[in-house]
Amino acid sequence: MKKNIGTSGRLLRLAGAIALLGYAYWQGSWIAFGASLFVFFEAAMSWCVVRQLLGKNSCPK
């Protein structure tokens, strides 16, 4: 997995994952919980499957 997300993208994804995790807890939704774990994984690894499929990269070289 080659990194394709820059620092600002990672921070935005991390904030989104935290918000989604709060929503999952509040609603008791396992689907939202799973999605938040996936977004946490993307932020931690600096890798996005959609960006890779599109051939985009915002990570500085």
C-alpha positions as CSV (number, residue, x, y, z in Angstrom):
1,M,0.0,0.0,0.0
2,K,1.6,3.2,-1.2
3,K,0.7,6.4,0.8
4,N,-1.6,8.7,-1.1
5,I,-3.1,11.0,1.5
6,G,-1.3,14.1,2.8
7,T,-1.3,15.4,6.4
8,S,-4.4,17.7,6.0
9,G,-6.3,14.8,4.5
10,R,-5.3,12.5,7.4
11,L,-6.5,15.1,10.0
12,L,-9.8,15.5,8.2
13,R,-10.3,11.8,8.1
14,L,-9.4,11.4,11.7
15,A,-11.9,14.1,12.7
16,G,-14.6,12.4,10.6
17,A,-13.8,9.0,12.1
18,I,-14.2,10.4,15.6
19,A,-17.5,12.0,14.7
20,L,-18.7,8.8,13.0
21,L,-17.7,6.8,16.1
22,G,-19.7,9.2,18.3
23,Y,-22.7,8.8,16.0
24,A,-22.3,5.0,16.0
25,Y,-22.3,5.0,19.8
26,W,-25.2,7.4,20.1
27,Q,-27.4,5.4,17.6
28,G,-26.1,1.9,18.5
29,S,-25.2,1.4,14.8
30,W,-22.8,-1.4,14.0
31,I,-22.6,-0.3,10.4
32,A,-21.5,3.2,11.4
33,F,-19.0,1.7,13.8
34,G,-17.5,-0.5,11.1
35,A,-17.3,2.5,8.8
36,S,-15.5,4.6,11.5
37,L,-13.0,1.8,12.0
38,F,-12.3,1.8,8.2
39,V,-11.8,5.6,8.2
40,F,-9.5,5.3,11.2
41,F,-7.5,2.7,9.3
42,E,-7.3,5.0,6.3
43,A,-6.1,7.9,8.5
44,A,-3.5,5.8,10.3
45,M,-2.1,4.2,7.1
46,S,-2.3,7.4,4.9
47,W,-3.9,5.3,2.2
48,C,-7.3,5.6,0.6
49,V,-8.7,2.9,-1.7
50,V,-10.8,5.3,-3.7
51,R,-7.8,7.6,-4.4
52,Q,-5.7,4.6,-5.5
53,L,-8.4,3.4,-7.9
54,L,-8.6,7.0,-9.4
55,G,-4.8,7.3,-9.5
56,K,-4.8,10.5,-7.4
57,N,-2.1,11.3,-4.8
58,S,-2.0,14.3,-2.4
59,C,1.0,12.9,-0.4
60,P,4.2,14.9,-0.8
61,K,7.1,12.9,-2.2
